[in-house]
Amino acid sequence: MYPTQVEILTQRSLFLEAELEKKSRQLQEKTEEVRMETDKNNAAKEVIKSLMMQVKGNSARAPQDGSAEHLIH
């Protein structure tokens, strides 16, 4: 190889290495964002599940005559 070709390939290699590091950092950041959003989503699902159970429990205890007096207390 000629010295010029070696220099070109060296520079290209350094550029690609820097790009790889940049993309790796971006991937780590996005992976962390997704993990946090997944945690929030799972927490929201648990809240919804809990609320649904409360609603079902309240509807099971509601008077059969359809009155809503129990909601006032």
C-alpha positions in Angstrom: 0.0 0.0 0.0 1.0 3.5 -0.5 1.5 5.9 2.4 -1.4 8.0 1.2 -3.7 5.0 1.2 -2.7 4.1 4.7 -3.4 7.6 5.9 -6.8 7.6 4.2 -7.7 4.3 5.7 -6.4 5.3 9.1 -8.5 8.5 9.0 -11.6 6.6 7.9 -11.1 4.1 10.7 -10.8 6.8 13.3 -13.9 8.5 11.9 -15.9 5.2 12.0 -14.7 4.5 15.5 -15.9 7.9 16.7 -19.3 7.4 14.9 -19.6 4.0 16.6 -19.0 5.5 20.0 -21.6 8.2 19.3 -24.2 5.7 18.1 -23.5 3.5 21.1 -24.1 6.4 23.5 -27.3 7.3 21.7 -28.4 3.6 21.9 -27.7 3.5 25.7 -29.7 6.8 26.2 -32.7 5.5 24.2 -32.6 2.1 25.9 -32.7 3.9 29.3 -35.6 6.1 28.1 -37.5 3.0 26.9 -36.9 1.3 30.3 -38.2 4.3 32.2 -41.3 4.5 29.9 -41.9 0.8 30.4 -41.7 1.2 34.2 -44.2 4.1 34.0 -46.5 2.0 31.8 -46.4 -0.9 34.1 -47.1 1.3 37.1 -50.0 2.9 35.3 -51.4 -0.6 34.5 -51.2 -1.5 38.2 -53.1 1.6 39.1 -55.7 0.9 36.5 -56.0 -2.7 37.7 -56.3 -1.6 41.3 -59.0 1.0 40.4 -60.9 -1.6 38.4 -60.9 -3.9 41.4 -62.2 -1.1 43.6 -64.9 -0.3 41.2 -66.0 -3.9 41.0 -65.9 -4.2 44.8 -68.0 -1.0 45.1 -70.5 -2.2 42.5 -70.9 -5.5 44.3 -71.7 -3.7 47.5 -74.1 -1.2 45.9 -77.8 -1.5 46.8 -79.8 -3.5 44.4 -82.6 -0.9 44.3 -80.4 1.4 42.2 -80.2 4.2 44.7 -77.0 6.2 44.9 -77.3 7.1 48.5 -74.2 5.1 49.4 -72.1 7.5 47.2 -73.0 10.5 49.4 -71.2 9.2 52.5 
